[in-house]
Amino acid sequence: MTAIPRLLVAAALLLSAPFAMALKDTSKPGMDISGRWNINYALSDDTEAILAKRQEEILEEMRRMQKRRSARTPLEQLDNEDDESRPPPFDPRRSQDRRNEHEAQQRRMLGLTKVLEITQPASGATVEIRSDDDSRKLDSGSRIQVSMPEGQLADLDSGWDGDWFVIDRRVKGGPRCIEKYRRLKKTDQLETLVAWYGDGSLSGIKVHRIFDRATGTAPPRDPTRGPTR
């Protein structure tokens, strides 16, 4: 890639990602997202279709890479390569296991939980969010460092932006994930947004979901699942 296309790509990534937000350490009076919430599939984005489309894009890119590799490496040259440089034999079961693991990780990265349980004081100074996969306790108006699902070290800012509670994770020169939560007062529902930007496997994907308030007794907590900060 020449210098000019590199600059164009960098500019496109910069323009597609939102700027850093100044998040407040307390919520607006009466803004409370606490409660137990169940996903409303009818009012939420079709995440299965979103993931299927991204998987097809990844597979298509892999096919293009394999085609370019085959064009560069004639079959007769493979016999002269060292064993260590040869690609491993194709194993369908191993390939499917890797694909299943990758899809499960993508679901976690998009926060595709069926249930959310959120607690906060009236001030909104701290917010604890428990999902199907994890439990997190966040201090509003704070910045900490965390590991991203794909292993990178990221800065995490959390706090309030108007009606929204925001979690903003950023890797310098890499991916960025913004999560947003707010209660819809008219319907007493929870609205969530998850968006990925920058350089990453989910870049460009945005997921909008609606949760209904759950009724009945909450199930007991699992003491092995957090919360983490």
C-alpha atoms as an extended CHARMM CRD file, in Angstrom:
* protein
*
       229  EXT
         1         1  MET       CA              0.0000000000        0.0000000000        0.0000000000  PROA      1               0.0000000000
         2         2  THR       CA              1.4190000000        3.3950000000       -0.9890000000  PROA      2               0.0000000000
         3         3  ALA       CA              1.6600000000        6.3570000000        1.3450000000  PROA      3               0.0000000000
         4         4  ILE       CA             -1.4120000000        8.1270000000       -0.0950000000  PROA      4               0.0000000000
         5         5  PRO       CA             -3.8240000000        5.1650000000        0.3220000000  PROA      5               0.0000000000
         6         6  ARG       CA             -2.4920000000        4.6780000000        3.8660000000  PROA      6               0.0000000000
         7         7  LEU       CA             -3.2910000000        8.3090000000        4.6350000000  PROA      7               0.0000000000
         8         8  LEU       CA             -6.7710000000        7.9250000000        3.1360000000  PROA      8               0.0000000000
         9         9  VAL       CA             -7.4630000000        4.8280000000        5.2520000000  PROA      9               0.0000000000
        10        10  ALA       CA             -6.2290000000        6.5640000000        8.4050000000  PROA      10              0.0000000000
        11        11  ALA       CA             -8.4020000000        9.5930000000        7.6410000000  PROA      11              0.0000000000
        12        12  ALA       CA            -11.4600000000        7.4030000000        7.0510000000  PROA      12              0.0000000000
        13        13  LEU       CA            -10.9460000000        5.6180000000       10.3720000000  PROA      13              0.0000000000
        14        14  LEU       CA            -10.5290000000        8.9460000000       12.1590000000  PROA      14              0.0000000000
        15        15  LEU       CA            -13.7110000000       10.3850000000       10.6690000000  PROA      15              0.0000000000
        16        16  SER       CA            -15.7420000000        7.2140000000       11.3650000000  PROA      16              0.0000000000
        17        17  ALA       CA            -14.8930000000        7.1650000000       15.0810000000  PROA      17              0.0000000000
        18        18  PRO       CA            -16.5020000000        9.6050000000       17.5150000000  PROA      18              0.0000000000
        19        19  PHE       CA            -14.3510000000       11.9720000000       19.5190000000  PROA      19              0.0000000000
        20        20  ALA       CA            -13.7040000000       11.3990000000       23.2190000000  PROA      20              0.0000000000
        21        21  MET       CA            -16.6290000000       12.3590000000       25.4180000000  PROA      21              0.0000000000
        22        22  ALA       CA            -16.5560000000       14.3330000000       28.6550000000  PROA      22              0.0000000000
        23        23  LEU       CA            -18.5390000000       12.0160000000       30.9220000000  PROA      23              0.0000000000
        24        24  LYS       CA            -20.0530000000       13.2350000000       34.1780000000  PROA      24              0.0000000000
        25        25  ASP       CA            -19.6280000000       11.5540000000       37.5580000000  PROA      25              0.0000000000
        26        26  THR       CA            -23.3230000000       11.7760000000       38.4850000000  PROA      26              0.0000000000
        27        27  SER       CA            -26.5810000000       11.2060000000       36.6570000000  PROA      27              0.0000000000
        28        28  LYS       CA            -29.3040000000       13.7390000000       35.9570000000  PROA      28              0.0000000000
        29        29  PRO       CA            -31.9570000000       13.9070000000       38.7160000000  PROA      29              0.0000000000
        30        30  GLY       CA            -34.3760000000       11.0210000000       38.3370000000  PROA      30              0.0000000000
        31        31  MET       CA            -32.2640000000        9.2060000000       35.7200000000  PROA      31              0.0000000000
        32        32  ASP       CA            -32.0950000000        5.6380000000       37.0040000000  PROA      32              0.0000000000
        33        33  ILE       CA            -31.2870000000        2.5670000000       34.8580000000  PROA      33              0.0000000000
        34        34  SER       CA            -31.3270000000        0.0980000000       37.7440000000  PROA      34              0.0000000000
        35        35  GLY       CA            -33.4990000000       -3.0050000000       37.5820000000  PROA      35              0.0000000000
        36        36  ARG       CA            -33.6810000000       -6.4580000000       36.0520000000  PROA      36              0.0000000000
        37        37  TRP       CA            -34.2270000000       -6.3990000000       32.2970000000  PROA      37              0.0000000000
        38        38  ASN       CA            -35.1520000000       -9.0660000000       29.7320000000  PROA      38              0.0000000000
        39        39  ILE       CA            -34.3850000000       -8.6890000000       26.0280000000  PROA      39              0.0000000000
        40        40  ASN       CA            -37.2790000000       -7.7390000000       23.7400000000  PROA      40              0.0000000000
        41        41  TYR       CA            -36.2900000000       -9.4380000000       20.4790000000  PROA      41              0.0000000000
        42        42  ALA       CA            -39.1350000000       -7.8780000000       18.4810000000  PROA      42              0.0000000000
        43        43  LEU       CA            -37.8870000000       -4.3310000000       19.1410000000  PROA      43              0.0000000000
        44        44  SER       CA            -34.1590000000       -5.1110000000       18.9260000000  PROA      44              0.0000000000
        45        45  ASP       CA            -31.7560000000       -5.4510000000       16.0060000000  PROA      45              0.0000000000
        46        46  ASP       CA            -31.4680000000       -8.8760000000       14.3700000000  PROA      46              0.0000000000
        47        47  THR       CA            -28.0410000000       -9.7100000000       15.7670000000  PROA      47              0.0000000000
        48        48  GLU       CA            -27.9770000000      -13.1440000000       14.0990000000  PROA      48              0.0000000000
        49        49  ALA       CA            -28.2290000000      -11.4630000000       10.6840000000  PROA      49              0.0000000000
        50        50  ILE       CA            -25.5940000000       -8.8810000000       11.6450000000  PROA      50              0.0000000000
        51        51  LEU       CA            -23.1140000000      -11.5650000000       12.7400000000  PROA      51              0.0000000000
        52        52  ALA       CA            -23.8710000000      -13.7910000000        9.7440000000  PROA      52              0.0000000000
        53        53  LYS       CA            -23.1250000000      -10.8890000000        7.3860000000  PROA      53              0.0000000000
        54        54  ARG       CA            -19.8130000000      -10.1500000000        9.1460000000  PROA      54              0.0000000000
        55        55  GLN       CA            -18.8340000000      -13.8390000000        9.0810000000  PROA      55              0.0000000000
        56        56  GLU       CA            -19.4910000000      -13.9570000000        5.3530000000  PROA      56              0.0000000000
        57        57  GLU       CA            -17.3480000000      -10.8460000000        4.8760000000  PROA      57              0.0000000000
        58        58  ILE       CA            -14.5100000000      -12.4830000000        6.8360000000  PROA      58              0.0000000000
        59        59  LEU       CA            -14.7910000000      -15.7350000000        4.8590000000  PROA      59              0.0000000000
        60        60  GLU       CA            -14.8000000000      -13.8390000000        1.5770000000  PROA      60              0.0000000000
        61        61  GLU       CA            -11.6260000000      -11.9910000000        2.6000000000  PROA      61              0.0000000000
        62        62  MET       CA            -10.0030000000      -15.3070000000        3.5600000000  PROA      62              0.0000000000
        63        63  ARG       CA            -10.9260000000      -16.7430000000        0.1520000000  PROA      63              0.0000000000
        64        64  ARG       CA             -9.3580000000      -13.7410000000       -1.5850000000  PROA      64              0.0000000000
        65        65  MET       CA             -6.1810000000      -14.1190000000        0.5000000000  PROA      65              0.0000000000
        66        66  GLN       CA             -5.9750000000      -17.8230000000       -0.3080000000  PROA      66              0.0000000000
        67        67  LYS       CA             -6.4350000000      -17.0830000000       -3.9940000000  PROA      67              0.0000000000
        68        68  ARG       CA             -3.6100000000      -14.5260000000       -3.9230000000  PROA      68              0.0000000000
        69        69  ARG       CA             -1.4000000000      -16.9590000000       -2.0200000000  PROA      69              0.0000000000
        70        70  SER       CA             -2.0470000000      -19.7320000000       -4.5040000000  PROA      70              0.0000000000
        71        71  ALA       CA             -1.1780000000      -17.4030000000       -7.3490000000  PROA      71              0.0000000000
        72        72  ARG       CA              2.1340000000      -16.4720000000       -5.6850000000  PROA      72              0.0000000000
        73        73  THR       CA              3.0740000000      -20.0210000000       -4.6720000000  PROA      73              0.0000000000
        74        74  PRO       CA              2.9340000000      -22.6130000000       -7.4660000000  PROA      74              0.0000000000
        75        75  LEU       CA              2.0950000000      -26.1400000000       -6.3360000000  PROA      75              0.0000000000
        76        76  GLU       CA              5.4210000000      -27.4740000000       -7.5320000000  PROA      76              0.0000000000
        77        77  GLN       CA              7.2180000000      -25.1930000000       -5.0450000000  PROA      77              0.0000000000
        78        78  LEU       CA              5.3800000000      -26.6330000000       -2.0610000000  PROA      78              0.0000000000
        79        79  ASP       CA              7.3860000000      -29.8820000000       -2.2970000000  PROA      79              0.0000000000
        80        80  ASN       CA             10.5780000000      -27.9060000000       -1.7270000000  PROA      80              0.0000000000
        81        81  GLU       CA              9.3490000000      -26.1140000000        1.3860000000  PROA      81              0.0000000000
        82        82  ASP       CA             10.3930000000      -27.1310000000        4.8690000000  PROA      82              0.0000000000
        83        83  ASP       CA              7.8050000000      -28.9550000000        6.9560000000  PROA      83              0.0000000000
        84        84  GLU       CA              7.6200000000      -25.9940000000        9.3490000000  PROA      84              0.0000000000
        85        85  SER       CA              6.6760000000      -23.5920000000        6.5390000000  PROA      85              0.0000000000
        86        86  ARG       CA              3.8840000000      -25.7610000000        5.1430000000  PROA      86              0.0000000000
        87        87  PRO       CA              0.3370000000      -24.9970000000        6.2470000000  PROA      87              0.0000000000
        88        88  PRO       CA             -1.1110000000      -27.6450000000        8.5960000000  PROA      88              0.0000000000
        89        89  PRO       CA             -3.4990000000      -30.1740000000        7.0550000000  PROA      89              0.0000000000
        90        90  PHE       CA             -7.1310000000      -29.0910000000        7.0790000000  PROA      90              0.0000000000
        91        91  ASP       CA             -9.0390000000      -30.4940000000       10.0550000000  PROA      91              0.0000000000
        92        92  PRO       CA            -12.8240000000      -29.8850000000        9.7390000000  PROA      92              0.0000000000
        93        93  ARG       CA            -13.5030000000      -30.4380000000       13.4440000000  PROA      93              0.0000000000
        94        94  ARG       CA            -10.7290000000      -28.1080000000       14.5510000000  PROA      94              0.0000000000
        95        95  SER       CA            -11.8390000000      -25.5040000000       12.0250000000  PROA      95              0.0000000000
        96        96  GLN       CA            -15.4380000000      -25.6600000000       13.2910000000  PROA      96              0.0000000000
        97        97  ASP       CA            -14.2780000000      -25.4340000000       16.9230000000  PROA      97              0.0000000000
        98        98  ARG       CA            -12.3040000000      -22.2930000000       16.1050000000  PROA      98              0.0000000000
        99        99  ARG       CA            -15.2600000000      -20.8050000000       14.2680000000  PROA      99              0.0000000000
       100       100  ASN       CA            -17.5950000000      -21.5570000000       17.1960000000  PROA      100             0.0000000000
       101       101  GLU       CA            -15.1290000000      -19.9890000000       19.6390000000  PROA      101             0.0000000000
       102       102  HSD       CA            -14.7540000000      -16.9250000000       17.4220000000  PROA      102             0.0000000000
       103       103  GLU       CA            -18.5180000000      -16.4800000000       17.1200000000  PROA      103             0.0000000000
       104       104  ALA       CA            -18.9450000000      -16.8440000000       20.9060000000  PROA      104             0.0000000000
       105       105  GLN       CA            -16.3060000000      -14.1550000000       21.4470000000  PROA      105             0.0000000000
       106       106  GLN       CA            -18.0460000000      -11.8360000000       18.9890000000  PROA      106             0.0000000000
       107       107  ARG       CA            -21.3310000000      -12.3040000000       20.8640000000  PROA      107             0.0000000000
       108       108  ARG       CA            -19.6240000000      -11.3050000000       24.1170000000  PROA      108             0.0000000000
       109       109  MET       CA            -18.0060000000       -8.3020000000       22.4140000000  PROA      109             0.0000000000
       110       110  LEU       CA            -21.4300000000       -7.1320000000       21.2320000000  PROA      110             0.0000000000
       111       111  GLY       CA            -23.0100000000       -7.7270000000       24.6380000000  PROA      111             0.0000000000
       112       112  LEU       CA            -25.5950000000      -10.1650000000       23.2950000000  PROA      112             0.0000000000
       113       113  THR       CA            -27.0790000000      -11.0400000000       26.6660000000  PROA      113             0.0000000000
       114       114  LYS       CA            -30.6770000000      -12.0880000000       27.2630000000  PROA      114             0.0000000000
       115       115  VAL       CA            -30.7970000000      -10.5620000000       30.7410000000  PROA      115             0.0000000000
       116       116  LEU       CA            -29.2850000000       -7.4640000000       32.3520000000  PROA      116             0.0000000000
       117       117  GLU       CA            -29.3140000000       -6.6590000000       36.0510000000  PROA      117             0.0000000000
       118       118  ILE       CA            -28.2200000000       -3.1200000000       36.8900000000  PROA      118             0.0000000000
       119       119  THR       CA            -27.8160000000       -1.3960000000       40.2460000000  PROA      119             0.0000000000
       120       120  GLN       CA            -26.9280000000        2.2240000000       40.9970000000  PROA      120             0.0000000000
       121       121  PRO       CA            -27.3920000000        4.7260000000       43.8310000000  PROA      121             0.0000000000
       122       122  ALA       CA            -29.6320000000        7.7410000000       43.2580000000  PROA      122             0.0000000000
       123       123  SER       CA            -26.5950000000        9.8390000000       42.3380000000  PROA      123             0.0000000000
       124       124  GLY       CA            -25.4400000000        7.3950000000       39.6720000000  PROA      124             0.0000000000
       125       125  ALA       CA            -21.9020000000        7.6530000000       41.0690000000  PROA      125             0.0000000000
       126       126  THR       CA            -21.3710000000        3.9240000000       40.5910000000  PROA      126             0.0000000000
       127       127  VAL       CA            -23.1270000000        1.5180000000       38.2260000000  PROA      127             0.0000000000
       128       128  GLU       CA            -22.9560000000       -2.2710000000       38.4210000000  PROA      128             0.0000000000
       129       129  ILE       CA            -23.9980000000       -4.2020000000       35.3220000000  PROA      129             0.0000000000
       130       130  ARG       CA            -24.4900000000       -7.9660000000       35.3640000000  PROA      130             0.0000000000
       131       131  SER       CA            -25.1280000000       -9.9000000000       32.1480000000  PROA      131             0.0000000000
       132       132  ASP       CA            -25.2310000000      -13.5390000000       31.0700000000  PROA      132             0.0000000000
       133       133  ASP       CA            -21.4390000000      -13.5040000000       30.7500000000  PROA      133             0.0000000000
       134       134  ASP       CA            -19.9400000000      -11.1540000000       33.3310000000  PROA      134             0.0000000000
       135       135  SER       CA            -20.4080000000       -8.5620000000       36.0450000000  PROA      135             0.0000000000
       136       136  ARG       CA            -18.8190000000       -5.1110000000       36.0520000000  PROA      136             0.0000000000
       137       137  LYS       CA            -18.7840000000       -2.3160000000       38.6080000000  PROA      137             0.0000000000
       138       138  LEU       CA            -17.9530000000        1.1100000000       37.1870000000  PROA      138             0.0000000000
       139       139  ASP       CA            -17.2710000000        4.4670000000       38.8200000000  PROA      139             0.0000000000
       140       140  SER       CA            -18.8630000000        7.3530000000       36.9470000000  PROA      140             0.0000000000
       141       141  GLY       CA            -16.4350000000       10.0020000000       35.7320000000  PROA      141             0.0000000000
       142       142  SER       CA            -13.4240000000        7.6740000000       36.0730000000  PROA      142             0.0000000000
       143       143  ARG       CA            -10.7470000000        6.3320000000       33.7330000000  PROA      143             0.0000000000
       144       144  ILE       CA             -9.0510000000        2.9690000000       34.1740000000  PROA      144             0.0000000000
       145       145  GLN       CA             -7.1160000000        0.5360000000       32.0060000000  PROA      145             0.0000000000
       146       146  VAL       CA             -8.6260000000       -2.8010000000       31.0000000000  PROA      146             0.0000000000
       147       147  SER       CA             -7.9800000000       -5.6540000000       28.5900000000  PROA      147             0.0000000000
       148       148  MET       CA            -10.0800000000       -5.8250000000       25.4460000000  PROA      148             0.0000000000
       149       149  PRO       CA            -11.6130000000       -9.1990000000       24.4520000000  PROA      149             0.0000000000
       150       150  GLU       CA             -8.9200000000       -9.6230000000       21.7820000000  PROA      150             0.0000000000
       151       151  GLY       CA             -6.1150000000       -8.9360000000       24.2750000000  PROA      151             0.0000000000
       152       152  GLN       CA             -5.2020000000       -5.2720000000       23.7090000000  PROA      152             0.0000000000
       153       153  LEU       CA             -4.7240000000       -2.8340000000       26.5910000000  PROA      153             0.0000000000
       154       154  ALA       CA             -7.4000000000       -0.1270000000       26.5140000000  PROA      154             0.0000000000
       155       155  ASP       CA             -8.3610000000        3.0460000000       28.3490000000  PROA      155             0.0000000000
       156       156  LEU       CA            -11.8910000000        2.8310000000       29.7640000000  PROA      156             0.0000000000
       157       157  ASP       CA            -13.9430000000        5.9360000000       30.5270000000  PROA      157             0.0000000000
       158       158  SER       CA            -17.3350000000        5.5590000000       32.2000000000  PROA      158             0.0000000000
       159       159  GLY       CA            -19.9390000000        8.0910000000       33.2160000000  PROA      159             0.0000000000
       160       160  TRP       CA            -23.0700000000        9.9800000000       32.2490000000  PROA      160             0.0000000000
       161       161  ASP       CA            -23.7720000000       11.8500000000       29.0260000000  PROA      161             0.0000000000
       162       162  GLY       CA            -27.2630000000       13.3170000000       29.3760000000  PROA      162             0.0000000000
       163       163  ASP       CA            -29.7210000000       10.4420000000       29.7930000000  PROA      163             0.0000000000
       164       164  TRP       CA            -27.1050000000        7.8520000000       28.8150000000  PROA      164             0.0000000000
       165       165  PHE       CA            -24.6720000000        5.8950000000       30.9630000000  PROA      165             0.0000000000
       166       166  VAL       CA            -21.6420000000        5.4080000000       28.7370000000  PROA      166             0.0000000000
       167       167  ILE       CA            -18.7320000000        2.9420000000       28.7650000000  PROA      167             0.0000000000
       168       168  ASP       CA            -16.0180000000        3.9760000000       26.2950000000  PROA      168             0.0000000000
       169       169  ARG       CA            -13.0670000000        1.6230000000       25.7030000000  PROA      169             0.0000000000
       170       170  ARG       CA            -10.2420000000        2.7530000000       23.4010000000  PROA      170             0.0000000000
       171       171  VAL       CA             -7.0390000000        1.1160000000       22.2110000000  PROA      171             0.0000000000
       172       172  LYS       CA             -4.4510000000        3.5720000000       20.9220000000  PROA      172             0.0000000000
       173       173  GLY       CA             -4.2160000000        2.9730000000       17.1800000000  PROA      173             0.0000000000
       174       174  GLY       CA             -6.6900000000        0.0850000000       17.4620000000  PROA      174             0.0000000000
       175       175  PRO       CA            -10.3370000000       -0.7380000000       18.1110000000  PROA      175             0.0000000000
       176       176  ARG       CA            -12.7920000000        1.3470000000       20.1060000000  PROA      176             0.0000000000
       177       177  CYS       CA            -16.0480000000        0.1710000000       21.6860000000  PROA      177             0.0000000000
       178       178  ILE       CA            -18.7860000000        2.4690000000       23.0160000000  PROA      178             0.0000000000
       179       179  GLU       CA            -21.6350000000        1.0420000000       25.1170000000  PROA      179             0.0000000000
       180       180  LYS       CA            -24.6230000000        3.2050000000       26.0800000000  PROA      180             0.0000000000
       181       181  TYR       CA            -27.5370000000        2.5260000000       28.4400000000  PROA      181             0.0000000000
       182       182  ARG       CA            -30.6350000000        4.5970000000       29.1970000000  PROA      182             0.0000000000
       183       183  ARG       CA            -34.1490000000        4.1110000000       30.5440000000  PROA      183             0.0000000000
       184       184  LEU       CA            -37.0580000000        5.0550000000       28.3130000000  PROA      184             0.0000000000
       185       185  LYS       CA            -39.3790000000        6.8280000000       30.7420000000  PROA      185             0.0000000000
       186       186  LYS       CA            -42.5490000000        6.6020000000       28.6390000000  PROA      186             0.0000000000
       187       187  THR       CA            -42.4230000000        2.7980000000       28.2970000000  PROA      187             0.0000000000
       188       188  ASP       CA            -40.2190000000        1.9500000000       31.3100000000  PROA      188             0.0000000000
       189       189  GLN       CA            -37.8240000000        0.0250000000       29.0850000000  PROA      189             0.0000000000
       190       190  LEU       CA            -34.0400000000       -0.0900000000       28.8480000000  PROA      190             0.0000000000
       191       191  GLU       CA            -32.3670000000        0.9440000000       25.6060000000  PROA      191             0.0000000000
       192       192  THR       CA            -28.7910000000       -0.1310000000       24.8350000000  PROA      192             0.0000000000
       193       193  LEU       CA            -26.3810000000        0.6980000000       22.0340000000  PROA      193             0.0000000000
       194       194  VAL       CA            -23.0590000000       -1.0210000000       21.3030000000  PROA      194             0.0000000000
       195       195  ALA       CA            -20.8020000000        0.2820000000       18.5310000000  PROA      195             0.0000000000
       196       196  TRP       CA            -17.3170000000       -0.7640000000       17.4000000000  PROA      196             0.0000000000
       197       197  TYR       CA            -14.9270000000        1.5500000000       15.5530000000  PROA      197             0.0000000000
       198       198  GLY       CA            -11.3220000000        1.5850000000       14.3730000000  PROA      198             0.0000000000
       199       199  ASP       CA             -9.2200000000       -1.4400000000       13.5020000000  PROA      199             0.0000000000
       200       200  GLY       CA            -10.8960000000       -4.6510000000       14.7030000000  PROA      200             0.0000000000
       201       201  SER       CA            -12.9510000000       -7.6550000000       13.6820000000  PROA      201             0.0000000000
       202       202  LEU       CA            -16.2420000000       -5.8890000000       14.5250000000  PROA      202             0.0000000000
       203       203  SER       CA            -15.3550000000       -2.4320000000       13.1920000000  PROA      203             0.0000000000
       204       204  GLY       CA            -18.3870000000       -0.6470000000       11.7690000000  PROA      204             0.0000000000
       205       205  ILE       CA            -20.9660000000       -2.7780000000       13.5790000000  PROA      205             0.0000000000
       206       206  LYS       CA            -23.6230000000       -1.0970000000       15.7040000000  PROA      206             0.0000000000
       207       207  VAL       CA            -26.2640000000       -2.9720000000       17.7110000000  PROA      207             0.0000000000
       208       208  HSD       CA            -29.4180000000       -1.3950000000       19.1250000000  PROA      208             0.0000000000
       209       209  ARG       CA            -31.4480000000       -3.3900000000       21.6890000000  PROA      209             0.0000000000
       210       210  ILE       CA            -34.5200000000       -2.8920000000       23.8760000000  PROA      210             0.0000000000
       211       211  PHE       CA            -35.0870000000       -4.6300000000       27.2280000000  PROA      211             0.0000000000
       212       212  ASP       CA            -38.3450000000       -4.9610000000       29.1840000000  PROA      212             0.0000000000
       213       213  ARG       CA            -38.4000000000       -4.6910000000       32.9630000000  PROA      213             0.0000000000
       214       214  ALA       CA            -38.4540000000       -8.1640000000       34.5350000000  PROA      214             0.0000000000
       215       215  THR       CA            -40.9340000000       -9.1580000000       37.2080000000  PROA      215             0.0000000000
       216       216  GLY       CA            -40.7170000000      -11.7160000000       40.0060000000  PROA      216             0.0000000000
       217       217  THR       CA            -37.8900000000      -12.6760000000       42.3260000000  PROA      217             0.0000000000
       218       218  ALA       CA            -34.3320000000      -12.2820000000       41.1060000000  PROA      218             0.0000000000
       219       219  PRO       CA            -32.2790000000      -15.4920000000       40.8750000000  PROA      219             0.0000000000
       220       220  PRO       CA            -29.3850000000      -15.8390000000       43.3580000000  PROA      220             0.0000000000
       221       221  ARG       CA            -26.0850000000      -14.3220000000       42.3320000000  PROA      221             0.0000000000
       222       222  ASP       CA            -23.1760000000      -16.4570000000       41.1880000000  PROA      222             0.0000000000
       223       223  PRO       CA            -20.2910000000      -15.4660000000       43.5600000000  PROA      223             0.0000000000
       224       224  THR       CA            -17.6920000000      -16.5910000000       40.9850000000  PROA      224             0.0000000000
       225       225  ARG       CA            -18.7280000000      -13.9040000000       38.4660000000  PROA      225             0.0000000000
       226       226  GLY       CA            -17.4610000000      -10.5870000000       39.7220000000  PROA      226             0.0000000000
       227       227  PRO       CA            -18.0400000000       -7.8330000000       39.7800000000  PROA      227             0.0000000000
       228       228  THR       CA            -14.8160000000       -6.6580000000       38.1440000000  PROA      228             0.0000000000
       229       229  ARG       CA            -13.6320000000       -3.1100000000       37.6910000000  PROA      229             0.0000000000
